[in-house]
Amino acid sequence: MAGLAQAATPDRRIAMTIDDLPWQRLDTRAEPELAERHAQLMAALNATGIPVVGFVNAGKLVEQGEVVPARVQMLRDWLDAGAELGNHTWGHVDLHAVGLPAYTQDILRGEDALRPLLAERGQSLRWFRHPYLRAGRSPAQRDALAAFLQEHGYRIAPVTVDNSEWVWAFAYDTVRVSDLPPAEREARLAQLRRGYIPYMLNKLDYYEAQSQQLLGRLPAQVWLMHANALNAATFEDLVAATQRRGYRFISLEQALQDPAYQHADGYNGDSGISWIHRWAMADHVPRTFHAGEPVVPRWVQALAGVDAD
């Protein structure tokens, strides 16, 4: 009986990917306590020891036309923590806004700093992640981009467990720099931290159920997060909570060996969505399939200054 129970247990595997390195929003706002928060996130990566691929916007290494050595060092810290680095375009550009020629040029521009940095460690640049998860409005555009990426030695890093973690992070940053009394500010930050992890686990549960419904089994998942103060504060707890749910953290390369990632992409819209939903559209699954996705609470959206997630 024990053997039957073990055989029935789903093989829960997940790869961790973290976008917008060296730090989210670094190109649009001053980041208080950047060195301290970055060190906190690096300590969490080292403590968990899980495989991670971090996706870099190389334009964030530059300020007023000059490379900032401290920001380059931040990327070296990721490498020291055992992470692999991938290209997320120079300027976090939107394929659907700028068009394919400008987009591919921004990808190449993002290599200027990344390839030499990885060469210092005997590594090569092989991963690409679409900003906003916008991968093309048509099969022809997606195919043209895929051909370009293959020609330049890249593999696309899809996302199956999508989320609006960035809304929670924006809310967290808003409270961090607010003029609330210290005790009230810390209470609100603690409230955000407490709510964030259950939200992320609910998203994980949702996409697990979606996967099972679509594929009839549980594939290896790929999770999307960002380099920010909220994850610096919660990363260890989130990893531990995920492991208590029975998940093993595996490398992105291992995850993409799952046959699910050979599935056709059927999405031709403007939004950035999970690859599970892209696969569902290729299979012409009814729209009701997408129902029930957890949403960010209104109070968090209000703090973040957004109207929807």
Summary of the structure (lengths in Angstrom):
residues: 309
radius of gyration: 19.3
end to end distance: 44.9
largest distance: 66.2
contacts: 960
relative contact order: 0.16
helix: 54%
strand: 12%
